[in-house]
Amino acid sequence: MTLYGWTILIVSVGFTTGSLVWCLARVLRNHGKQDRLHGTSDLNVRDTDG
């Protein structure tokens, strides 16, 4: 493989791994803050047609 191929491979795998780590860190960091999480049953939907 050429140097260009290795560069593209390393950048793409690095970006994907970095995104995974970032997402997991956000989910695990908010583990104790469950008051910020809401389900669809918590939504206040009002009929505004009249």
C-alpha positions in Angstrom: 0.0 0.0 0.0 1.2 3.5 -0.7 1.8 6.2 1.8 -1.4 7.9 0.8 -3.4 4.7 1.4 -1.9 4.3 4.9 -2.7 8.0 5.7 -6.3 7.6 4.6 -6.6 4.4 6.6 -5.1 5.8 9.8 -7.2 9.0 9.6 -10.4 7.2 9.0 -9.8 4.5 11.7 -8.7 7.2 14.1 -11.7 9.3 13.5 -14.1 6.4 13.9 -12.4 5.3 17.1 -12.3 8.8 18.4 -16.0 9.3 17.7 -16.8 6.0 19.5 -14.7 7.0 22.6 -16.3 10.5 22.6 -19.9 9.1 22.5 -19.2 6.5 25.2 -17.6 9.1 27.4 -20.7 11.4 27.0 -23.1 8.5 27.9 -21.1 7.2 30.8 -20.4 10.7 32.2 -24.1 11.5 32.3 -24.9 8.2 34.1 -25.8 9.9 37.4 -27.8 12.7 35.8 -30.9 10.8 34.8 -33.1 13.8 35.5 -32.1 15.2 32.2 -33.3 12.1 30.3 -36.9 12.1 29.2 -39.1 9.6 27.5 -42.0 10.3 25.1 -44.5 9.9 27.9 -43.0 13.0 29.6 -43.8 15.3 26.8 -46.5 17.9 27.3 -48.4 17.9 24.0 -51.2 20.4 23.8 -53.8 20.7 21.0 -53.3 24.2 19.7 -56.0 24.1 16.9 -58.5 25.9 19.0 
